Amino acid sequence: MAKNDNRNNRDSDGDGDSDIASQLLSGETWASFCDSLKHSGQQILRAEAPHDAFTHAEGFRYLTRLLRIGLEMHVEFADADFPGFLVPSHETAKIGADNPDNMYQYARLNGRNEYRVRGHRGSVSYLSFGSQKGGYETDGKMEQTGFIDAQRLQFEADGSFELILSQQPHSGNWLPLEAASNALVVRQTFLDRRTEKPAQLKIERIGSDAKPQPLDPVQLHAGLQNAARFVENTSKLFADWAQGYRAHPNQLPPANQAICQAVGGDPNIFYYHSYWELADDEALVIDAASVPACDFWNLQINNYWMESLDYRHHNICINKHSAHYNNDGGITLILSQRDPGRPNWLETAGHRNGTMCLRWVGAAQPVHPTTRVVKLASLLEAA
């Protein structure tokens, strides 16, 4: 019998399912979902967060964005037996210093299943696949259970490839799973979106010809609960991070790499995170004496809630391809409200404070940057 053929009769299968049916029929499921979302608003009202209408407006919009992501993850694309790729961070939905140069893709998994990803390499600069367990909706962690990047993948002459996801080792391209694995995260990183072609990917479960059944009330109940928890826990997690970064404003120290990996970071990346705050007549100058040999690097500017600023309309990110390098091979990046007339200007885009992230990808030895706050006039005079 195909999986869940008797979904419509589940309320008679056990006390737990009967209770869920009662909650759906009474409206308690929806009321609880709405109450959890209401409670999430407290993360925006935290005492240490900037207390102004603009920051609060961005914060409440951020919650609506997290809700859209949560519903995609836990309702629309929640069935690991019939997975599909969704895009969890993009121009109008953002999580935890989302990389403006990335296209993120996400699929729900069940570690006891086997899956096949078919695709074409495209020309995107960097491509990685990571299986994960956990989730922001549960314990606030997304721990890696397997990882492979394009340097280790085997491709056909035309750029096509297959990748098998399973607990048991597999010949060819293989991504390990654990029994607890519940998600696949794909990172495609562009040096120049205008000229590079992303990889084209499809995912399917191996070993089943079943078709999806009608909506399962039990799964819908659980999905709404998970989506609401995702909103609250994700907003709390990164509000905690932002609070910690305020201890070293306008600096850019190495982040705790273990913590970055525990929440789903790419193991090839060395991260720096911090908080910035500038007056209208000030600029933050970020220097790296040299740039390490690496697959990719970039610096991005975020708002207080760790959302990348609007990169559709503002220059808030500079990467390995777009940067102007100093004669000695180093880089100097400048963040300010107004254009200082220097290369590598990053816009505050109407913000007076926020967070920022620098990442070296595939660097054997990271180079730690230095920072200094100067008067914008001094840069304009020297331009």
Secondary structure as GFF3:
##gff-version 3
##sequence-region A 1 383
A	DSSP	three_ten_helix	7	12	.	.	.	ID=ss1
A	DSSP	alpha_helix	15	26	.	.	.	ID=ss2
A	DSSP	alpha_helix	28	40	.	.	.	ID=ss3
A	DSSP	three_ten_helix	41	43	.	.	.	ID=ss4
A	DSSP	alpha_helix	53	71	.	.	.	ID=ss5
A	DSSP	pi_helix	72	76	.	.	.	ID=ss6
A	DSSP	beta_strand	102	108	.	.	.	ID=ss7
A	DSSP	beta_strand	114	120	.	.	.	ID=ss8
A	DSSP	beta_strand	126	135	.	.	.	ID=ss9
A	DSSP	beta_strand	141	149	.	.	.	ID=ss10
A	DSSP	beta_strand	160	166	.	.	.	ID=ss11
A	DSSP	beta_strand	174	176	.	.	.	ID=ss12
A	DSSP	beta_strand	181	189	.	.	.	ID=ss13
A	DSSP	beta_strand	200	206	.	.	.	ID=ss14
A	DSSP	alpha_helix	217	245	.	.	.	ID=ss15
A	DSSP	alpha_helix	257	262	.	.	.	ID=ss16
A	DSSP	beta_strand	269	277	.	.	.	ID=ss17
A	DSSP	beta_strand	282	288	.	.	.	ID=ss18
A	DSSP	beta_strand	296	302	.	.	.	ID=ss19
A	DSSP	beta_strand	317	319	.	.	.	ID=ss20
A	DSSP	beta_strand	331	336	.	.	.	ID=ss21
A	DSSP	beta_strand	345	347	.	.	.	ID=ss22
A	DSSP	beta_strand	353	361	.	.	.	ID=ss23
A	DSSP	beta_strand	370	375	.	.	.	ID=ss24
A	DSSP	alpha_helix	376	382	.	.	.	ID=ss25
###
